[in-house]
Amino acid sequence: MGDEVDRNPSIRVSDAERSDTVERLKLAQQEGRLSLVEYDDRLQRAYSAVTRADLDTLTHDLPSVHRTELPAARQEREAVEKKEARADHIKQWRSWAGTSVLLTGIWAIICLAAGDLIFFWPMFPIGIWGLVLLTSTFDGSRDKGTKRDAIEE
């Protein structure tokens, strides 16, 4: 019964419903389904809409779109993905730093036990791992964009 009331076209619209409709119109214009003049006209009518019927007339001739495919939802998803990638990158650098301290400590203990400074062998694993992380810092954004584009196709 609650669904029937929610679908009633005479119910007043919320700001969120207006925003969703504006996003649908923006997507339709970007896809070439609406000319700039049509888009502008429908945009003005969307912001002045009072009921759901007013909004429905603006999108009745457009294909239905899942909310996750609207430009604003895509931007939110990309922002979350970027934040997660940054957190993962920081985690990788912390692992590198912790391992570097551990290897340097092992080298220092060996030097103390030997009573002499020996060759600083930790520079190889520390250097190689650091170089890989540094490379991924600069190449990471291009790789992720390529993967995302390949998935969307």
C-alpha positions in Angstrom: 0.0 0.0 0.0 2.9 2.3 0.7 4.2 1.8 -2.8 0.9 2.9 -4.3 1.0 6.2 -2.4 4.7 6.7 -3.3 3.9 6.3 -7.1 1.0 8.8 -7.0 1.8 11.5 -9.6 0.0 14.1 -7.6 2.4 13.9 -4.7 4.7 16.9 -4.3 8.3 16.3 -5.2 11.3 16.7 -3.0 14.6 18.4 -3.8 16.2 15.0 -4.2 13.7 14.0 -6.8 14.3 17.2 -8.7 18.1 16.6 -8.5 17.7 13.1 -9.9 15.6 14.3 -12.8 18.2 17.1 -13.5 20.9 14.4 -13.6 18.8 12.3 -16.0 18.4 15.3 -18.2 22.1 16.0 -18.0 22.9 12.5 -19.0 20.5 12.6 -21.9 22.0 15.8 -23.2 25.5 14.4 -22.9 24.4 11.3 -24.9 22.9 13.6 -27.6 19.3 12.7 -26.9 18.4 16.3 -26.1 19.5 19.4 -27.9 20.9 22.3 -25.8 17.6 24.2 -26.2 15.5 21.2 -25.1 17.8 20.6 -22.2 17.6 24.2 -21.0 13.9 24.2 -21.3 13.4 20.9 -19.4 16.0 22.0 -16.8 14.0 25.1 -16.0 10.8 23.1 -15.8 12.5 20.5 -13.5 13.5 23.1 -11.0 10.0 24.6 -11.0 8.2 21.2 -10.8 5.7 20.8 -8.0 4.4 17.3 -8.5 5.8 14.0 -9.7 3.6 14.3 -12.8 5.5 17.5 -13.7 8.8 15.6 -13.5 7.5 12.5 -15.3 6.6 14.7 -18.3 10.2 15.8 -18.6 11.6 12.3 -18.8 8.8 10.2 -20.4 10.5 10.1 -23.8 13.9 9.2 -22.4 15.1 5.7 -21.7 15.1 4.7 -18.0 18.4 5.0 -16.2 19.5 3.3 -13.0 20.4 5.8 -10.4 23.9 4.4 -10.2 24.5 5.4 -13.9 23.6 9.1 -13.3 26.6 11.5 -13.5 26.4 12.5 -9.8 26.4 8.8 -8.8 29.3 8.1 -11.0 31.2 11.0 -9.5 30.5 9.7 -6.0 31.6 6.2 -6.9 34.8 7.6 -8.5 35.5 9.7 -5.4 35.1 6.6 -3.2 37.4 4.5 -5.5 40.0 7.3 -5.4 39.9 7.5 -1.6 40.2 3.7 -1.3 43.1 3.7 -3.8 44.9 6.4 -1.8 44.4 4.5 1.5 45.8 1.3 -0.2 48.8 3.3 -1.5 49.5 4.7 2.0 49.2 1.2 3.4 51.8 -0.1 0.9 54.3 2.7 1.8 53.8 1.9 5.5 54.6 -1.7 4.9 57.7 -0.7 3.0 58.8 1.6 5.9 58.2 -1.0 8.5 60.1 -3.6 6.6 62.9 -1.1 6.0 63.3 -0.5 9.7 63.2 -4.2 10.4 65.9 -5.0 7.8 68.1 -2.1 9.0 67.7 -3.4 12.6 68.8 -6.9 11.5 71.8 -5.4 9.7 72.7 -3.3 12.8 72.5 -6.4 15.1 74.7 -8.3 12.7 77.2 -5.4 12.7 77.3 -5.4 16.5 77.7 -9.1 16.7 80.5 -9.0 14.2 82.1 -6.0 15.8 82.6 -4.2 12.5 80.5 -2.4 9.9 79.6 -4.9 7.1 78.1 -4.2 3.7 74.6 -2.6 3.9 72.8 -5.5 2.2 69.2 -4.2 3.1 69.6 -1.5 0.4 68.7 -4.1 -2.2 65.3 -5.2 -1.0 64.5 -1.7 0.4 65.6 0.0 -2.9 63.9 -2.4 -5.3 60.6 -2.3 -3.3 60.8 1.5 -3.0 61.4 1.8 -6.7 58.4 -0.3 -7.5 56.2 1.7 -5.1 57.6 5.0 -6.5 56.8 3.8 -10.1 53.3 2.8 -9.1 52.8 6.3 -7.6 53.3 7.9 -11.0 51.8 5.2 -13.2 48.9 4.2 -10.9 46.4 6.8 -12.2 46.8 5.9 -15.8 46.5 2.2 -15.1 43.3 2.6 -13.1 41.7 4.8 -15.8 42.5 2.2 -18.4 41.1 -0.6 -16.4 37.9 1.3 -15.6 37.4 2.2 -19.3 37.9 -1.4 -20.3 35.3 -2.6 -17.7 32.7 0.0 -18.9 33.0 -1.1 -22.5 
